[in-house]
Amino acid sequence: MKGGVEELYDYAVLRELASPTMLIVRPSEPTYVLGGSQDLDVLDPRRRAGVALRRRRGGGGVVLLQPDDVWVDWWIPSSDERWSPDVHQSSQLAGEWWREVLAARVTGEVSVHQGSLEGNPQWRVACFAGRGPGEVFVDGVKAVGVTQWRVREGVFLSTVLHSASSQPVIDLLIEVPEGLSTALGHHTLESLGLDGDDVTMALVARSQPVDVRQLFLLA
């Protein structure tokens, strides 16, 4: 626990997984998740008191995860042929899985960001406000966020396609950088006309071979 915030996963257990594993996660209620090195002070103490709050390992800013999101993570052990020492290549692996699944289901150009992190540095207080390696866009609008956590045993790739707007994050921040609210706009399952269960099962098939585990995050 860092700064009094419980971690999102038992990361010691993840590091012991010998096989590539896909985790399909559903929170029991809307949950705000801080980035691994993010200070709790970015959140308004008066407003955060009544919300579910966790911390993930890996980069990025605060993200709101909701029960109907397509939240899918992969653990790729270093013994797996798909593991790479290249940080960008690892994120693009997950991004390509997502791109192929979405391209078969949506109207519009589906692309994966190939470059480094882009966007106003002040906006990095919140996820989905910039462009990161492996993240997926439909007609230039972000659809899937990607973060990763790397250790000697492997790489943990975390991805989400939201079911609803991330604007509630704005209300929780103690300071809102200019332009962040607009930058935080993104696609949702509804805007893309997608069924979350169908997308999840397609991702299972596309990322084989993997063990599949379903987890429920209880507040």
Secondary structure, 3 states (H helix, E strand, C coil): CECCECECCCHHHHHCCCCCEEEEEEECCCEEEECCCCCHHHECHHHHCCCEEEECCCCCCEEEECCCCEEEEEEEECCCCCCCCCHHHHHHHHHHHHHHHHHCCCCCCEEECCCCCECCHHHHHECCCCECCCCEEECCEEEEEEEEEEECCEEEEEEEECCCCCCHHHHHECCCCCCHHHHCCCCCHHHHCCCHHHHHHHHHHHCCCCEEEEEEECC
